[in-house]
Amino acid sequence: MLCLCWILDAFLTVHPSSTLFIRETVSFKCDMKEGKHTDWEYKIIKDGREILNSNTNKDLSIKIASTAQSGKYTCSADNKRYQKTKNSNTVSVTVKGKPRATLTPGSTIIHVGGSVTLNCSVRSSAGWKYEWFRRDQNTEDQMRTDDQQNRVIRVSQGGIYHCRGRRGNPFYYADKSDDVTIKITCEFSHLVCLNLLSHFLSNLNFILCFLLNPLFYYILCSSTNQTINHTINQDEARDSQHASPHQGQR
């Protein structure tokens, strides 16, 4: 009998979470677990005082105005037809000031052909989905959003990134994160270029390196070719000097 009463007891849930923020809309759902929801008259109670009521709607919403709305919440419902009242569990609600998203990069350097992860989060709360923005010197902010909770993304482009979180219905937005600058380094391709220069003809190296990066590798490979050619000329001159006495003896 005790078990049956526990199963049929009212149950209160708070959406989007029990940690709320100023200006966010919170929804209280009071489930009687018995009969039709229209059979009941609902009340939301905070710290022993009624703050909301409805004749037939088990979902009640308010907009959070201040941190003073932190407290212990319960719901109660009366069924006039059967002359019964049911009370719910208690949910502790904490209200904080408007949150700010935090963007944490796995690295701020991308090697050519590689990628890095970016992690966006909102402190001490759940239920967020994230919007991502990227810009560079030539483009405005570009928004990347998904239906999933895309807290972590992988990027292969350099640029200036930031993110923000949203949740609830209607959407509540956290303040955007600080900017994080992601740069592309040419170290890997620099090694590739030097390796090519050591194995192929200089004009072929020039073409391959030019394709990798028109400006950077033009300068890199041109200067490298000059160094290699200079070294080759010195070696040839030295070899010629060593070979001259032998040639004279023939």
Buried (B, 14 or more C-beta within 10 A) or exposed (E): EEEEEEEEBBBBBBBBBBBBBBEBBBBBBBBBEBEEBEBBBBBBBBEEEEBBBBEEBBBBBEEBEEEEBBBEBBBBBBBEEEEEBBBBEEBEBBBBEEBBBBBEBEEEEBBBEEBBEBBBBBEEBEBBBBBBBBBEEEEEEEEBEEEEEBBEBEBEEBBBBBBBBBBBEEEBBBEBBEEBEBEBEBEEBBEBBBEBBEEEEBEEBBEBBBEBBEEBBEEBBBEBBEEBEEEEEEEEEEEEEEEEEEEEEE
